[in-house]
């Protein structure tokens, strides 16, 4: 299987010519880049050229671009109630939307996918402090206001999903945010855990119990980048990677648009 990351939580998984996108969102960098420019980028073209779309949750940085990316393309989009409602309100036809819930099993080409209840990370003082103290925040208040409005317009509503994926004899787990549900049992020992690494003041501390419980053989980090400044930040991953590798868990931060063979 081939896996490619396109910043934020945007991924494309490919096996036997079938392409599955997850949370397709085109990074809003540099600050002030227009939607029209973003949608004519190579990154947008790669995210558009897929057979189906999985949504982990309804925040704007996971679904905002879906209506524009797929307006002229027949593609099945799988999401829970709140993101489905948001996408329908922003012009996505009912025919493209497939309502799913925790416990559902999906067969998408060669991919067998089970949806589990996840949990969105809880923003804390550390994140607020990082955002407020950044020089780019004071210099781009209009951009910050726009992002704040988008965040309010695209609620998560407690519907974050955790996907367990089986393909070609491999076991992959994909988290929609940096949290798991206390009342859900997740399979352990996956070949790969795709782990968002942003959302709290100390991501390494936040994910430590998650990694201990899931016991993956390998970890690839996403969502650690500054994809929608000034609300987002570039998160340092080096210390966490060294620590995980020292524990025998092969770990790395994915590189933009680089294809990984899993």
N, C-alpha and C positions, 0 to 999 in steps of 0.2 A: 504494500500500500504506500502511496505517496501522500505526504502531508505538507501543505504550504500555508504559511502564516502571512497575513496582509495587514498587520498592525491591529491594535485594540484587541478584540476577541474574534476577529474575522479569520476564518480558516476555510480551506478547501481540502477535503479528503477525496482521494481518487484511487479507484481499483477497477481493473478491467475496463477502462474507458468511461466508467460511471463517475460523475463528479458531484460531490455532496458539499454544499456550503453550510457553514455554521456562523450565525450572527454577522452577516455581510454588512460591513460599515466601512466607508472610505474615509481615512484619516483627514482631519480638518487642519492640516499643517501645510504651509505656514499659516499663522493667524491672518484671517481676512481672505483666504482663498475662497472663491465662490463655489456654490454647488455645481454650477455648470462646468467649471474647470475640473472639479473633483470627478464628475461623471464622465469626463473625456480622458481620464488617466488610464494608464496600463493596469493599475490596480483595480479600477472599476471594471475594466474589460474582463479581467481574470475572474472576478467575483460574479460577473453576469453570466459567464459561460459555464453554467452548471445545470444539473438535472433536477435537483431538489434542494430545499433550504430547511435547515433546522434552526429554531430560535430557542435560546436558553431562558431569556426573560425580556420584559418589555421596555427597559430603559432606552433612551434615544440612541446611545452609542452601540446598540445592538440591533435596532430595527428601523431607525430613521431613514436610511437610504433604500430600503426594500421597495417602496412604491416606485421610485425612479429607476432603480436598476432593472426591475422586471416588468415595467409597464407594457412592453411590447414582446414579452416572452412568456410562453406557456410553461410554468414551473409550479410544482406543488410546494407549498409553504406549510410547515408543521409548527404549531405554537399553542400555548395555553390560552385561556379565555381573554385575559387582559391584553396581551399583545395582538391577538386576533382582532379585538375590538378597535384598538388603536390603528392597526393597519387598514381595516375596513373604513374607518373614519377618514383616512388619508388616501383613499382611492384604490386600494387593492380589492379586486373583485372577489366576491364570495366563492367563486369556483376555484380560485387558487389557494384558499385557506382551508387547512385541515386542523380541526380542534383536537388537541391531545391533552392528556393529564398524566400525573405520576402513576406508574404501573402499566402504562400502555407499551405494547411491543410493535415495532415498525419494521417492515421489510422493504428496504430501499435499494434496489439493485442488489449488489453483493453484500450490502451492509445490513446486519441485524442489530437493531437499536432498541434498548429498553430505557424508558424515561423513569427516573427516580425523583422524588422530592428533594430539592436542594435548599440552600438558604443563602440569601444575599448577605455579604459582609456588612457589618455595622460601622458606618463612618464615625470617626472619633475626633477628639481634639487635635491629635497629631496631623490628620489630613487637613483640617480647617486651618491650622497654623501654617502648614506648608503652602497652602493656596494663598492665604492673606499676605504672607511675607514675601512672596515672589515678586520681583521687580516687574515682570510681565503682567501681573494682575493689575497693578495701579496704572500701567500704561495702556491697558486694553479693557477698560471697564465696559464698553459697549459689547465686546465679544463675550465677556463674563455674563452680562445681563442676558444676552441671547441664549447662552448655554443654560443658565439658570431657568429660563422660561421653558426651554426644551425639556429639561429634566422634570419640571412640573407637569408638562404636557404628556410625558410618556412614563406612566407609573409602572412599578414592578409588582406591587400588590401581593407580595408574599408568594409569587409563583415561579421563582427561580428553579430551573431543572438541572439535574445532574444526569448526563447521558452515559450509558454503558454500551459500548459498541463492540461487536464481534465481526471480524472480516478476515477472510483468508487464513484462518487459524490463529489470528492475533486478537488480543483482548485490550481494548483501549477505553479509558475513562476520561470524560471531558466535563469539567466543572464550569457552570455558568457564572459563578462568582466564588469568592474566597470564603466559602462556608458550606457546611453540611448540616443536614437536619438531625437533631438529637434523637428523633423517634424513628429513624429509618435505618435499616440494615443494608449496608452496601457490600458487594463482593470485594474481596481483598486480593492482592497479588496480581494486579493487571500488568501487562507488558509495558504499558505507557499510561501515565497520568498527565493530562494537559491541564495546567494549573494557572489560573489568573493570579497575578502577583501585584495587586494594587487595590487600595480601598481602605486601609487602616494605616496608622502611624508607624506600625512595626509589622510589616507583612510576614517576616520570618517567624515571629512569635505566633502570629495568627494561624499560620498553616502547619506549625509543628505537630499539634495533636491530630490534624487531618492526615498528614503523611504517616504518622505512627499507626493510625487505624487502618488506612488503606494499603499500606505496605507495597507500593508499586515497585517494579523493577527499574523503571526509568521515569524521569520527570522532564517535561519540556514546559518552560514558563512562557505565558503570553500575557497580554494586557498590562504590561509593566511600562509601556511607552507613553510619551507625551503626545497623544493623538488628537486631543481636543483642547488645546491651551486657550486660556490660562487656567481652566478648571482642572485639567489633568497635570501630571508631573512625570518626569522620567525617574523611575525607581531603580536604585542600585540593586543588582542581583548577585554580585560577585561573592560576597560573604556567604550567602545562603547556598550558592552552588558549591563552593569549597566544602562547606559543612556536610551537605548531602553526599557529595562524592566521597568524603571521608568515612561516611557510614555505609558505603557500598552501593548507593543508589545513583546510577549514572544520571546526571542532571545538567541541563543547559538552558540558556535563554534563547528562544527562537529568533532568527534573523529575518528581517522583512523580505518577503517574496522568495525566500530560499526554500527549495523543495527538500524534504527529508524522507528518506526511505525507512519505513517502519517494519 
